């Protein structure tokens, strides 16, 4: 059997896709040896050494052997690209690959590459770095063709990108009547890069209230228009009868829905009552979406494609048409609604001792905002149903404390808009006990759903959060050593280990740095049919059951429960509106046979939604700050790289770059283990988590990009020394200066003094 090191070396150096079959062939493995190899590869994946599928592995944190790349830079005719999809973590920038265009006789010839081109490439890693060999050019996506029209001094029109990763504008061959400063959609005007682009749709004012979410929808390719067939089926489904004759009648219980004040839908409600023995009987009622959205129909196909709802400050792109998501499925106050009911028996020590799932009919007693529920509890004037909920939560919270899940204080930004869609406030959302109450009931129901399906050996869509990989733990240990603290990797890694690590840090600035490091060490959660536990919540079995209006994963869990516990509802007889709907509400045969196909897909749509929501918030923050350029803010460093560091405004958010070239004329060494930039002559350090005052230099609402600089007088030049190499960076006005290309660069748009667009130019600097 090959060693782990030999397998990794083969994966990195092979000229073809390196899957299980290729590895077995390369090392001459047969019979039982192939079975042992399969186990070894699974262990290596769990240890964080490799990633990918059995047909194509690659080194963890590396680039797949064959992948889709996007050209981001053209330097003296040489193209550089990054992976189109890059997920390791937000603090790690995507790798930069040199694109090699083969010019040998017989090799395929491709048109000259330009910024934004997508290519399918075979990648390789050598001593000279990462390179990519073009296999074929791929069709352009609309995300690179949305931008703002700019007119240069010579009267030539350019398309300035709204994606901050794209640094170069495209020439416009046909403006289609668009004027300077307007947000437009464009498409290539021809096959040649010289042909430029042509405007196909004028979207209007790029700073209009609804533009920021529209940009994100287009950039990330989020489906947002329902077909006529889907809408028609939704209206038919909405007419399905809900009867107490075939459902458990829970309308007599004072069930409440506690949600954000601006919630667009209500898919969960809760109730609890003491059982007389120190424990509680709790009920979590969830919208019975599976009754309305049935496998195989147009509604189901569209929901699968979307994967989840996407929430923006000014709108929601729902997974389901609004007649269902905001009306019939939503648990509205005082109206009869179809629900999937999770009954829990909770002991005095917070242990869930029993569960029961039924299809029910409920009538929500009240829909309460988090703030209002908290105010009633704090004032002592809460009704009995609320006080019972809080008392039950305290029991569940005690059990949670014994479990010791990962406790990271991750602030959430909230954008407040007025009736015209303009920003009135951006602030960190306050975390109340009311939030924790609802969260704990939802977690309990999710655990019960997973265990209930396991008890029936039924298919389960697990929410998986794996233990941090050894590679990331080693990096964390090295980082902690820079604080004089130890992280022993020989012990069992638990969430409580990280919690104790954070409690041992008393200095708030240092704690912020350690918290950032712990967050970076975590793996990304995903959906899958195989149970690997939920590390962050310290739970052995966990599924998503509580939000089927907005998550397809939850809908799949509901369908599995329908099958496992025989909860199928009889289809109404006759030729009414529901006659054309699929009859069954359980799992489709294809999902029952192979859940991984759909769980892989919805894990991708979830990441897409998160990126789109984060991008939009960044744009709102940049718009909010665009009138405050030149002001100084208290910031916290969120990431450090060799080219500079990123900082966020405390209490507001919004990440911005401080380029190393603006830190004065000192030499800055990049300490990778400590994630710090250290001035060689001055000794000045910039560490992750460090707080410092920074001046806002730029705020671009269209890209969401911010740029900071040290306040006046700081980072003053010192006497320079000779040239340096490696991770050392010479800074100052001449450091890294390059040529200025044609056309507006760097996104090109920022608001003028009266909110009107104006052209700006940025010098592109050639990185040494």
TORMIDO-582938 format. One record per residue (C-alpha): y, x, z; residue in three letters. Coordinates in steps of 0.25 Angstrom, whole numbers, padded with zeros to 4 digits, always signed. Example, Ala and Ser with C-alpha at 12.3 -4.5 7.8 and 13.67 -1.06 7.14 Angstrom:
-0018+0049+0031ALA -0004+0055+0029SER 
***
This chain:
+0000+0000+0000UNK +0014+0005-0003UNK +0024+0007+0008UNK +0036-0001+0010UNK +0044+0011+0005UNK +0036+0012-0008UNK +0037-0003-0011UNK +0053-0002-0009UNK +0053+0010-0018UNK +0045+0003-0029UNK +0054-0009-0028UNK +0066-0001-0030UNK +0061+0008-0041UNK +0052-0001-0049UNK +0057-0004-0063UNK +0052-0018-0063UNK +0053-0030-0053UNK +0045-0025-0041UNK +0037-0037-0035UNK +0024-0038-0028UNK +0016-0036-0040UNK +0023-0024-0045UNK +0022-0017-0032UNK +0007-0020-0031UNK +0005-0014-0045UNK +0014-0002-0042UNK +0006+0002-0030UNK -0008-0002-0035UNK -0010-0013-0025UNK -0021-0023-0027UNK -0029-0034-0020UNK -0026-0034-0005UNK -0015-0023-0007UNK -0007-0034-0014UNK -0008-0043-0002UNK -0004-0032+0007UNK +0008-0029-0002UNK +0013-0043-0002UNK +0013-0043+0013UNK +0020-0029+0013UNK +0031-0034+0003UNK +0033-0047+0012UNK +0035-0037+0025UNK +0044-0029+0017UNK +0053-0041+0013UNK +0053-0046+0028UNK +0057-0032+0032UNK +0069-0032+0023UNK +0064-0021+0014UNK +0062-0029+0001UNK +0067-0042-0005UNK +0064-0051-0017UNK +0052-0059-0021UNK +0037-0054-0023UNK +0040-0053-0038UNK +0052-0044-0036UNK +0056-0036-0023UNK +0068-0027-0021UNK +0073-0019-0009UNK +0079-0028+0002UNK +0094-0026+0000UNK +0092-0021-0014UNK +0093-0027-0028UNK +0082-0034-0035UNK +0075-0027-0046UNK +0080-0038-0056UNK +0092-0046-0053UNK +0104-0053-0058UNK +0117-0044-0056UNK +0132-0047-0059UNK +0141-0037-0065UNK +0153-0034-0055UNK +0159-0022-0060UNK +0161-0014-0073UNK +0165+0000-0071UNK +0168+0009-0083UNK +0159+0001-0091UNK +0148+0001-0081UNK +0143-0012-0074UNK +0140-0014-0060UNK +0133-0027-0055UNK +0129-0033-0042UNK +0117-0043-0039UNK +0121-0057-0042UNK +0115-0062-0029UNK +0116-0053-0017UNK +0112-0058-0003UNK +0109-0047+0007UNK +0121-0050+0015UNK +0136-0052+0014UNK +0140-0039+0019UNK +0131-0031+0009UNK +0138-0030-0005UNK +0129-0032-0017UNK +0124-0019-0023UNK +0131-0014-0036UNK +0122-0010-0048UNK +0126-0002-0060UNK +0122-0010-0072UNK +0115-0002-0083UNK +0115-0007-0097UNK +0104-0001-0105UNK +0108+0006-0118UNK +0095+0011-0123UNK +0089+0007-0136UNK +0081-0006-0135UNK +0087-0010-0122UNK +0095-0024-0121UNK +0110-0023-0124UNK +0119-0032-0116UNK +0134-0035-0118UNK +0144-0027-0109UNK +0143-0032-0095UNK +0156-0037-0088UNK +0159-0042-0074UNK +0152-0054-0070UNK +0140-0052-0079UNK +0126-0056-0074UNK +0114-0047-0077UNK +0099-0047-0074UNK +0096-0033-0071UNK +0085-0024-0067UNK +0090-0015-0055UNK +0086-0002-0050UNK +0090+0007-0038UNK +0092+0022-0040UNK +0098+0033-0033UNK +0111+0030-0041UNK +0111+0016-0036UNK +0108+0002-0041UNK +0108-0001-0056UNK +0105-0013-0065UNK +0098-0013-0078UNK +0102-0026-0086UNK +0091-0035-0091UNK +0100-0046-0096UNK +0114-0052-0094UNK +0114-0066-0088UNK +0123-0078-0091UNK +0136-0078-0083UNK +0138-0087-0071UNK +0150-0095-0069UNK +0154-0088-0056UNK +0159-0076-0064UNK +0167-0085-0073UNK +0176-0093-0063UNK +0190-0086-0061UNK +0205-0087-0062UNK +0212-0085-0075UNK +0222-0074-0074UNK +0232-0069-0085UNK +0235-0054-0085UNK +0248-0047-0089UNK +0244-0047-0104UNK +0241-0062-0104UNK +0226-0060-0104UNK +0218-0070-0096UNK +0207-0066-0086UNK +0197-0073-0077UNK +0198-0068-0063UNK +0185-0070-0055UNK +0184-0078-0043UNK +0172-0071-0038UNK +0176-0059-0029UNK +0164-0051-0034UNK +0170-0051-0048UNK +0181-0041-0049UNK +0185-0042-0064UNK +0191-0053-0072UNK +0187-0058-0085UNK +0195-0059-0098UNK +0197-0074-0102UNK +0196-0076-0117UNK +0199-0091-0116UNK +0207-0097-0104UNK +0203-0111-0109UNK +0217-0115-0104UNK +0216-0109-0090UNK +0229-0104-0084UNK +0231-0091-0076UNK +0227-0094-0061UNK +0217-0105-0064UNK +0202-0105-0060UNK +0193-0106-0072UNK +0178-0106-0076UNK +0175-0097-0088UNK +0164-0092-0096UNK +0161-0080-0105UNK +0169-0081-0118UNK +0158-0073-0125UNK +0147-0064-0123UNK +0155-0051-0123UNK +0163-0047-0110UNK +0175-0045-0119UNK +0175-0060-0122UNK +0179-0064-0108UNK +0178-0078-0103UNK +0183-0091-0107UNK +0188-0102-0097UNK +0179-0115-0097UNK +0185-0122-0085UNK +0198-0122-0078UNK +0196-0125-0063UNK +0211-0124-0059UNK +0218-0118-0047UNK +0209-0107-0041UNK +0215-0110-0028UNK +0214-0125-0028UNK +0206-0130-0016UNK +0193-0133-0023UNK +0193-0120-0031UNK +0186-0111-0021UNK +0174-0119-0019UNK +0173-0121-0034UNK +0174-0106-0037UNK +0162-0104-0027UNK +0154-0116-0034UNK +0156-0109-0047UNK +0154-0095-0043UNK +0140-0098-0036UNK +0135-0108-0046UNK +0134-0119-0036UNK +0129-0132-0042UNK +0140-0143-0039UNK +0139-0154-0049UNK +0128-0164-0048UNK +0121-0170-0060UNK +0122-0185-0063UNK +0107-0186-0061UNK +0108-0179-0047UNK +0120-0189-0043UNK +0112-0201-0049UNK +0100-0197-0041UNK +0108-0195-0028UNK +0115-0209-0029UNK +0101-0215-0031UNK +0095-0207-0019UNK +0107-0212-0010UNK +0102-0226-0012UNK +0089-0223-0006UNK +0087-0233+0006UNK +0086-0227+0021UNK +0077-0236+0029UNK +0073-0236+0044UNK +0060-0242+0039UNK +0055-0229+0034UNK +0063-0219+0043UNK +0065-0217+0058UNK +0077-0225+0063UNK +0086-0216+0071UNK +0099-0224+0069UNK +0099-0227+0084UNK +0101-0212+0088UNK +0116-0207+0089UNK +0114-0196+0080UNK +0126-0187+0076UNK +0130-0178+0065UNK +0138-0166+0070UNK +0145-0159+0058UNK +0157-0152+0053UNK +0169-0161+0052UNK +0170-0159+0037UNK +0155-0161+0035UNK +0152-0166+0021UNK +0138-0171+0025UNK +0130-0174+0037UNK +0115-0170+0036UNK +0112-0169+0051UNK +0113-0177+0064UNK +0108-0174+0078UNK +0104-0182+0090UNK +0097-0178+0103UNK +0093-0185+0116UNK +0087-0179+0129UNK +0072-0181+0130UNK +0072-0183+0146UNK +0064-0169+0148UNK +0076-0160+0146UNK +0074-0159+0131UNK +0079-0168+0119UNK +0075-0176+0107UNK +0084-0172+0096UNK +0086-0178+0082UNK +0091-0171+0070UNK +0094-0180+0058UNK +0095-0174+0044UNK +0099-0181+0032UNK +0086-0186+0024UNK +0090-0179+0011UNK +0076-0178+0006UNK +0076-0193+0005UNK +0087-0193-0005UNK +0084-0180-0012UNK +0070-0180-0018UNK +0062-0169-0024UNK +0063-0168-0039UNK +0075-0177-0041UNK +0089-0173-0047UNK +0095-0172-0033UNK +0084-0163-0028UNK +0085-0154-0040UNK +0100-0153-0038UNK +0099-0150-0023UNK +0089-0139-0026UNK +0098-0133-0035UNK +0110-0133-0026UNK +0102-0129-0013UNK +0113-0133-0004UNK +0126-0139-0002UNK +0138-0129-0003UNK +0150-0131+0006UNK +0164-0127+0003UNK +0177-0130+0011UNK +0182-0140+0000UNK +0169-0146-0005UNK +0154-0146-0004UNK +0144-0144-0015UNK +0133-0153-0010UNK +0118-0151-0013UNK +0117-0166-0015UNK +0126-0176-0021UNK +0136-0182-0011UNK +0130-0196-0011UNK +0119-0189-0004UNK +0125-0177+0003UNK +0138-0184+0008UNK +0133-0198+0009UNK +0119-0203+0010UNK +0112-0191+0016UNK +0124-0188+0025UNK +0122-0193+0039UNK +0134-0201+0040UNK +0139-0208+0053UNK +0134-0222+0055UNK +0126-0223+0042UNK +0111-0224+0041UNK +0105-0211+0035UNK +0091-0205+0031UNK +0088-0193+0040UNK +0077-0183+0042UNK +0076-0184+0057UNK +0071-0172+0065UNK +0067-0176+0080UNK +0066-0164+0089UNK +0060-0163+0104UNK +0068-0152+0111UNK +0063-0147+0124UNK +0072-0144+0136UNK +0071-0129+0132UNK +0076-0132+0118UNK +0062-0131+0111UNK +0059-0141+0100UNK +0046-0147+0104UNK +0044-0157+0094UNK +0050-0163+0081UNK +0049-0175+0072UNK +0054-0177+0058UNK +0057-0191+0052UNK +0065-0198+0042UNK +0075-0206+0049UNK +0087-0215+0047UNK +0099-0211+0055UNK +0113-0216+0058UNK +0122-0205+0063UNK +0130-0209+0075UNK +0142-0200+0072UNK +0146-0188+0064UNK +0153-0178+0072UNK +0161-0166+0069UNK +0157-0153+0077UNK +0170-0152+0083UNK +0170-0166+0088UNK +0156-0166+0093UNK +0160-0153+0101UNK +0173-0159+0106UNK +0165-0171+0112UNK +0155-0162+0119UNK +0166-0153+0125UNK +0174-0165+0130UNK +0162-0172+0137UNK +0164-0185+0129UNK +0152-0183+0120UNK +0143-0195+0118UNK +0128-0194+0123UNK +0122-0191+0109UNK +0131-0178+0108UNK +0129-0173+0122UNK +0114-0175+0120UNK +0115-0166+0107UNK +0122-0155+0115UNK +0112-0156+0126UNK +0101-0154+0117UNK +0108-0143+0110UNK +0109-0135+0123UNK +0094-0136+0124UNK +0092-0131+0110UNK +0103-0120+0112UNK +0095-0115+0124UNK +0083-0113+0115UNK +0091-0107+0104UNK +0097-0097+0114UNK +0082-0093+0118UNK +0079-0091+0103UNK +0091-0082+0102UNK +0095-0084+0087UNK +0105-0075+0080UNK +0119-0078+0085UNK +0130-0073+0075UNK +0144-0079+0076UNK +0146-0081+0061UNK +0160-0089+0060UNK +0161-0099+0049UNK +0174-0101+0041UNK +0179-0115+0039UNK +0189-0118+0028UNK +0198-0131+0031UNK +0205-0138+0019UNK +0215-0149+0018UNK +0214-0161+0010UNK +0219-0154-0002UNK +0208-0143+0000UNK +0218-0132+0004UNK +0214-0123+0016UNK +0220-0127+0029UNK +0212-0117+0038UNK +0201-0107+0038UNK +0194-0105+0051UNK +0181-0101+0058UNK +0173-0113+0061UNK +0172-0115+0076UNK +0158-0115+0081UNK +0155-0126+0091UNK +0143-0130+0100UNK +0143-0142+0091UNK +0139-0133+0079UNK +0128-0127+0088UNK +0123-0140+0092UNK +0120-0145+0078UNK +0115-0132+0074UNK +0104-0132+0084UNK +0099-0146+0081UNK +0099-0142+0066UNK +0091-0129+0069UNK +0081-0137+0078UNK +0079-0147+0067UNK +0077-0135+0057UNK +0067-0128+0066UNK +0059-0142+0068UNK +0059-0144+0053UNK +0053-0131+0050UNK +0042-0132+0061UNK +0039-0146+0057UNK +0036-0142+0043UNK +0028-0130+0048UNK +0020-0139+0056UNK +0015-0147+0044UNK +0014-0134+0036UNK +0024-0140+0026UNK +0033-0132+0017UNK +0046-0127+0024UNK +0059-0122+0019UNK +0062-0112+0030UNK +0076-0106+0033UNK +0073-0092+0034UNK +0081-0081+0041UNK +0073-0068+0041UNK +0074-0057+0051UNK +0083-0046+0047UNK +0077-0036+0038UNK +0074-0022+0044UNK +0084-0016+0034UNK +0095-0024+0039UNK +0091-0022+0054UNK +0091-0007+0051UNK +0105-0008+0046UNK +0109-0016+0058UNK +0103-0006+0067UNK +0110+0006+0060UNK +0123-0003+0061UNK +0121-0005+0076UNK +0119+0009+0079UNK +0134+0012+0075UNK +0137+0003+0087UNK +0128+0011+0096UNK +0118-0001+0097UNK +0104-0001+0094UNK +0095-0011+0086UNK +0080-0008+0088UNK +0073-0013+0076UNK +0059-0011+0083UNK +0061-0024+0090UNK +0059-0039+0085UNK +0072-0043+0078UNK +0077-0056+0083UNK +0090-0063+0083UNK +0092-0061+0098UNK +0092-0046+0095UNK +0105-0048+0087UNK +0111-0057+0097UNK +0109-0047+0108UNK +0115-0036+0099UNK +0127-0045+0097UNK +0129-0048+0112UNK +0128-0033+0116UNK +0141-0031+0107UNK +0153-0034+0116UNK +0164-0029+0107UNK +0168-0041+0097UNK +0171-0032+0086UNK +0158-0025+0087UNK +0151-0038+0089UNK +0156-0043+0075UNK +0151-0030+0069UNK +0137-0032+0075UNK +0137-0047+0071UNK +0140-0043+0056UNK +0129-0033+0056UNK +0119-0043+0062UNK +0123-0053+0052UNK +0121-0043+0041UNK +0107-0040+0046UNK +0102-0054+0045UNK +0094-0059+0033UNK +0099-0071+0024UNK +0092-0084+0028UNK +0085-0091+0016UNK +0075-0103+0014UNK +0061-0101+0011UNK +0047-0107+0013UNK +0042-0096+0022UNK +0045-0095+0036UNK +0052-0082+0041UNK +0059-0088+0052UNK +0074-0089+0055UNK +0078-0076+0062UNK +0093-0080+0065UNK +0089-0093+0072UNK +0077-0086+0078UNK +0068-0097+0073UNK +0054-0096+0067UNK +0054-0108+0058UNK +0067-0114+0052UNK +0070-0123+0041UNK +0083-0130+0036UNK +0081-0145+0038UNK +0095-0151+0043UNK +0104-0150+0030UNK +0097-0157+0018UNK +0110-0162+0013UNK +0115-0148+0010UNK +0102-0139+0010UNK +0090-0141+0000UNK +0082-0133+0010UNK +0083-0144+0020UNK +0079-0154+0010UNK +0067-0146+0007UNK +0063-0146+0022UNK +0066-0161+0023UNK +0056-0163+0011UNK +0046-0155+0018UNK +0047-0163+0031UNK +0045-0176+0023UNK +0032-0171+0017UNK +0027-0164+0030UNK +0030-0176+0039UNK +0027-0188+0029UNK +0042-0193+0029UNK +0042-0198+0015UNK +0051-0210+0013UNK +0046-0221+0004UNK +0053-0222-0009UNK +0061-0235-0011UNK +0053-0245-0020UNK +0059-0251-0032UNK +0068-0247-0044UNK +0081-0244-0036UNK +0090-0232-0037UNK +0080-0223-0030UNK +0069-0226-0040UNK +0071-0213-0048UNK +0071-0204-0035UNK +0059-0195-0033UNK +0050-0202-0023UNK +0046-0190-0013UNK +0056-0184-0003UNK +0047-0172+0002UNK +0045-0159-0005UNK +0043-0157-0020UNK +0030-0151-0024UNK +0037-0139-0030UNK +0044-0136-0016UNK +0031-0138-0008UNK +0024-0128-0017UNK +0035-0118-0017UNK +0047-0119-0008UNK +0051-0105-0010UNK +0057-0108-0024UNK +0067-0118-0019UNK +0070-0110-0005UNK +0073-0098-0013UNK +0083-0106-0022UNK +0090-0113-0010UNK +0092-0100-0003UNK +0100-0095-0015UNK +0108-0108-0015UNK +0111-0107-0001UNK +0116-0093-0003UNK +0124-0097-0015UNK +0131-0108-0006UNK +0134-0099+0005UNK +0141-0089-0004UNK +0149-0100-0011UNK +0153-0106+0002UNK +0157-0092+0007UNK +0165-0088-0006UNK +0173-0101-0005UNK +0177-0099+0010UNK +0181-0085+0006UNK +0190-0091-0005UNK +0196-0101+0005UNK +0199-0090+0015UNK +0205-0081+0004UNK +0214-0092+0000UNK +0218-0095+0014UNK +0221-0080+0016UNK +0228-0078+0002UNK +0242-0082+0008UNK +0240-0072+0020UNK +0238-0059+0012UNK +0245-0048+0019UNK +0242-0053+0033UNK +0233-0046+0043UNK +0221-0052+0049UNK +0211-0048+0059UNK +0198-0046+0052UNK +0183-0041+0054UNK +0176-0032+0045UNK +0163-0039+0040UNK +0158-0028+0031UNK +0160-0014+0027UNK +0156-0007+0014UNK +0159+0007+0008UNK +0170+0001+0000UNK +0178-0006+0012UNK +0175-0017+0022UNK +0176-0032+0022UNK +0183-0040+0033UNK +0185-0054+0037UNK +0197-0061+0044UNK +0193-0065+0058UNK +0193-0080+0060UNK +0194-0083+0046UNK +0184-0075+0037UNK +0186-0070+0023UNK +0181-0057+0020UNK +0189-0046+0013UNK +0188-0032+0009UNK +0195-0020+0014UNK +0193-0009+0003UNK +0190+0005+0008UNK +0201+0009-0001UNK +0212+0002+0008UNK +0208+0009+0021UNK +0216+0022+0019UNK +0213+0035+0013UNK +0202+0039+0023UNK +0188+0041+0019UNK +0179+0029+0024UNK +0164+0032+0026UNK +0155+0020+0025UNK +0146+0019+0036UNK +0135+0010+0031UNK +0127+0010+0044UNK +0139+0006+0052UNK +0145-0002+0041UNK +0158+0004+0043UNK +0169+0012+0035UNK +0173+0024+0043UNK +0186+0033+0040UNK +0182+0047+0039UNK +0195+0053+0043UNK +0201+0041+0051UNK +0188+0037+0058UNK +0192+0022+0055UNK +0180+0013+0055UNK +0178-0001+0048UNK +0166-0008+0054UNK +0160-0021+0051UNK +0165-0031+0062UNK +0177-0023+0065UNK +0190-0031+0067UNK +0203-0026+0061UNK +0216-0031+0055UNK +0217-0032+0040UNK +0227-0036+0030UNK +0223-0046+0020UNK +0226-0040+0006UNK +0221-0050-0003UNK +0215-0064-0003UNK +0209-0070-0016UNK +0206-0085-0015UNK +0198-0085-0028UNK +0188-0074-0024UNK +0189-0076-0009UNK +0191-0061-0008UNK +0200-0054+0003UNK +0205-0040+0004UNK +0210-0034+0017UNK +0217-0021+0020UNK +0221-0014+0032UNK +0235-0017+0038UNK +0246-0009+0034UNK +0246+0005+0039UNK +0231+0005+0042UNK +0221+0013+0034UNK +0233+0023+0031UNK +0228+0035+0022UNK +0224+0048+0028UNK +0224+0062+0022UNK +0213+0061+0011UNK +0201+0071+0010UNK +0192+0074-0002UNK +0184+0065-0010UNK +0172+0058-0002UNK +0159+0052-0007UNK +0148+0043-0002UNK +0152+0031+0006UNK +0166+0038+0009UNK +0178+0031+0002UNK +0191+0038+0000UNK +0202+0027+0001UNK +0216+0026-0003UNK +0225+0022-0014UNK +0217+0030-0025UNK +0203+0028-0020UNK +0194+0022-0030UNK +0205+0018-0039UNK +0199+0014-0053UNK +0204+0008-0066UNK +0210-0006-0067UNK +0203-0015-0077UNK +0209-0025-0086UNK +0211-0039-0081UNK +0213-0045-0067UNK +0203-0039-0057UNK +0197-0043-0044UNK +0198-0058-0045UNK +0212-0057-0049UNK +0218-0069-0042UNK +0226-0071-0030UNK +0236-0081-0026UNK +0251-0078-0028UNK +0262-0081-0018UNK +0263-0096-0022UNK +0248-0098-0023UNK +0248-0095-0038UNK +0238-0086-0045UNK +0243-0072-0049UNK +0236-0061-0056UNK +0232-0048-0048UNK +0225-0036-0052UNK +0216-0027-0044UNK +0212-0013-0047UNK +0197-0011-0048UNK +0193+0001-0040UNK +0181+0009-0045UNK +0172+0012-0033UNK +0168+0026-0031UNK 
***
